[in-house]
Amino acid sequence: MFKSYRKAILSVALLAAGTTVLFAEGASRTYANGKKVIDGGVTYPVKNGMTSLYHVNEEAHKAHFKLGRPATPDEIKAWDIDVMPDGTGLPEGHGTVEEGDEIYEEKCAACHFDFGAGGAGYPALQKGNAYEGQKSLTNQRVDGNDEGPIRVFGTYWPRASTLWWYIKTGMPHPHPMSLTDNEVYALCAYIISLNELKIDGEELDEEYELNREKFLKLEMPNKDGFVPKIDGKNGLENTRKFFNDFTNYGIAPLKDPKKRCMKNCFKGKPKLARISGSGISDYIPPISNKKELPKKKEGAGAEHPGKKAYEASCAVCHATDAMGAPVVGNKKDWEKRLANGIEKVYHNAIHGINGMPPKGGTSLPDDKIKEVVDYMISQSK
């Protein structure tokens, strides 16, 4: 929860939400190991075979279930791949900003665009100097201010550790877990440099080499921008204490902060912030407010049945040569693939080949995959 504006926003939002934030009469807070849980969970007692208005099978509630077996140490080790802020899980390695730039151009720019500018539904990785951008996080588009908060890695994330393991385990999008540790360090170095962040007071130039020791020294501008404090040995207790004090998020009665608010939650009427101005208007291309469907051109035939699936699931790799996939529109690329026959192309698309997962990672049936292949070929003649 970002602390600079949490109360004002939540007070209004929770009031508008009404009973969605309240417990039903008779419900009780859920306990685990004798302590209140921190996720707002509740239990509903069974009385006369019913919970509230619903009948239940009381015998089923008494049953003991055996849910599988305990995970083995090796299984836990294989699943435990995140990187913690204190460095737990962060491997040794190294990479320079210049190396990261080269890897980014080859494997990342197709989605995140040049210099991490973002676009086409993919997030920006930087918006200039992160230290200056962090100051925008308290901005709200009210009172004539159309400048909203800048929420990108450098300005918004409180810890850099997530950057490393997200890239390692989730990127590049079509082929996660394919980068070496050194490549991940190089990409991190490049993204840190784009955000103009400093490590030990030093800016990262092209020759700067990032390693584990240096990475752990990176302090993010927004490191204290969230509450409660979840890091460290007291993180869980801090979180429990925060959420059990209802005044922290504006739904406690005025007289008793230990109870949830049912009525008289505010003195007087809450103030609602009105968004002024016309909002964002500098979209390129401009946003259309037309409601009708576009008219079909005279003589235009029906849309190819594979087009929509291609645009939704396949264009991210096949619309550019950055991913190593045959590019739609490149006649030579597809002639090479078709040299062994269309059935071989279908087989590769359905079962996967090289860096491409089966069916491109989709759950489309085989006949739809074939339609997508037919569409790509039709656009590449």
Secondary structure, DSSP 8 states (H G I E B T S, - for coil): -BGGGHHHHHHHHHHHHGGGGS--TT-EE-EETTEE-SS--EE---BTTEETTEE--HHHHH-----S----HHHHHHH-----TTSTT----EEEHHHHHHHHHHHTHHHH-GGG--BTTB--S--S-HHHHHGGGG--SBTT-------SHHHH-S-SHHHHHHHHHH-STTSTT-S-HHHHHHHHHHHHHHTT-EETTEE--TT-EEEHHHHTT---TTTTSBSS--SSTTHHHHHHHHHT-GGGGT-S-SS-TTS--SS--SSS------B-S------SS------S-----TT-----TTHHHIIIIIHHHHT-GGGSS--TT-HHHHHHHHTT-HHHHHHHHHH-BTTB-GGGG----HHHHHHHHHHHHHTT-
